[in-house]
């Protein structure tokens, strides 16, 4: 593993969510368990905006709230309609600040890899990861040791 991410691309290939989780201080970490229900999306947006404001990063609020909405929507879907192998692991929103980056991650009980699809702007579904990719510096996913996965998005703080 790399010592420190140099760019979003390097983070995607070499570092990942686990490195950020180990490297961030407790004061730079927010974790919020979420129920597998639709109103968890609003809760996640509120927690994201509040945390970013506390960290002095309100300017990331709109983009981060949009991205976290997409990530939590997918996590709720996987938790409510589990594929084989999906256990009872909770949905958890994690925000990690490690200047000059903020990482938003949403864990869910599914081991199924997120697959971006070519966006169809007529369909009601299928645009989530396109939105995540468009509004974040980088995104990816990591399998978790306890089962399930964390899908994350990286934002630059301008520091």
C-alpha positions in Angstrom: 0.0 0.0 0.0 1.0 3.5 -0.6 2.0 5.8 2.2 -0.4 8.6 1.2 -2.8 9.2 -1.7 -1.4 11.6 -4.3 -4.5 11.8 -6.5 -7.9 10.4 -6.8 -6.7 7.8 -9.4 -4.0 6.6 -7.1 -6.4 6.4 -4.2 -8.8 4.2 -6.3 -6.1 1.7 -7.2 -3.7 1.7 -4.2 -5.2 3.0 -1.0 -8.9 2.6 -0.6 -11.3 3.0 2.3 -9.4 0.9 4.7 -6.3 3.1 4.5 -8.4 6.3 5.1 -10.2 4.6 8.1 -6.8 3.7 9.7 -5.2 7.1 9.0 -7.9 9.5 10.0 -8.0 10.8 13.6 -11.1 10.3 15.7 -11.9 14.0 15.6 -11.8 13.8 11.8 -14.2 10.9 11.6 -18.0 10.8 11.8 -19.9 7.5 11.7 -23.7 7.2 11.5 -25.6 3.9 11.5 -28.6 4.0 9.2 -31.8 1.9 9.1 -32.6 0.2 5.8 -35.5 2.6 5.0 -36.0 5.4 2.6 -35.8 8.2 5.2 -32.2 7.3 5.9 -31.3 9.2 2.8 -32.4 12.5 4.4 -30.6 11.5 7.6 -27.4 10.9 5.7 -27.6 14.2 3.9 -28.2 16.1 7.1 -25.3 14.3 8.9 -23.0 15.0 5.9 -23.9 18.7 5.7 -23.6 19.1 9.5 -20.2 17.4 9.6 -18.8 19.4 6.7 -20.0 22.6 8.3 -18.3 21.6 11.6 -15.1 20.9 9.7 -15.3 24.3 8.0 -16.0 22.7 4.6 -19.5 24.0 3.9 -18.6 24.6 0.3 -18.6 20.8 -0.3 -22.1 20.4 1.2 -24.2 20.4 -1.9 -22.1 18.0 -4.0 -21.4 15.7 -1.0 -25.1 15.6 -0.1 -26.0 14.7 -3.6 -23.4 11.9 -3.7 -24.3 10.6 -0.3 -27.9 10.4 -1.3 -27.0 8.2 -4.2 -24.8 5.9 -2.1 -27.3 5.5 0.7 -30.2 4.9 -1.8 -28.1 2.0 -3.3 -27.2 0.7 0.2 -30.9 0.7 1.3 -31.8 -1.2 -1.9 -29.2 -3.8 -1.2 -30.2 -4.1 2.5 -34.0 -4.5 1.6 -33.5 -6.9 -1.3 -30.3 -8.8 -0.4 -28.7 -11.1 -3.0 -27.4 -14.4 -1.8 -24.6 -13.9 0.6 -25.8 -10.6 2.0 -25.9 -10.8 5.7 -27.4 -8.7 8.4 -24.6 -6.1 8.5 -25.9 -2.6 9.1 -25.8 0.3 6.7 -23.2 2.9 8.0 -22.3 6.3 6.7 -18.7 7.3 7.4 -17.1 10.6 6.7 -13.3 10.9 7.0 -11.3 14.1 6.8 -7.6 13.7 5.9 -6.5 17.0 4.3 -6.6 17.7 1.5 -9.3 15.1 1.2 -12.7 14.2 2.6 -13.9 10.6 2.0 -17.6 9.7 2.2 -18.3 6.0 2.5 -21.5 4.0 2.9 -21.2 0.4 3.9 -24.0 -2.1 3.2 -24.6 -5.8 3.8 -24.1 -6.9 0.1 -20.9 -8.4 -1.3 -22.1 -7.5 -4.8 -19.8 -5.1 -6.5 -21.3 -1.8 -7.7 -21.3 -1.7 -11.5 -21.7 1.6 -13.3 -23.9 1.5 -16.3 -24.2 3.9 -19.2 -26.7 6.4 -18.0 -30.1 6.4 -19.6 -31.6 9.8 -18.9 -35.1 8.5 -19.7 -35.0 5.7 -17.2 -35.8 6.2 -13.5 -32.8 4.1 -12.4 -29.2 3.6 -13.3 -27.7 7.1 -12.9 -26.5 6.8 -9.3 -22.8 5.9 -9.9 -22.7 8.3 -12.9 -23.7 11.1 -10.5 -21.1 9.9 -7.9 -18.4 9.8 -10.5 -19.4 13.2 -11.9 -19.5 15.1 -8.6 -16.6 13.5 -6.7 -12.8 13.4 -7.4 -12.8 9.6 -7.4 -14.9 6.8 -6.2 -14.5 3.1 -5.5 -15.5 0.2 -3.3 -13.8 -2.1 -0.8 -14.9 -5.5 0.5 -15.1 -5.4 4.3 -13.5 -8.0 6.5 -16.8 -8.5 8.4 -18.7 -9.0 5.2 -20.5 -6.5 2.9 -18.8 -3.6 1.2 -18.1 0.1 1.5 -18.7 2.3 -1.5 -16.8 5.6 -1.2 -16.4 8.9 -2.9 -13.4 11.2 -2.5 -13.6 15.0 -2.4 -10.8 17.5 -2.5 -10.9 20.2 0.2 -8.7 22.8 -1.5 -6.3 22.7 1.5 
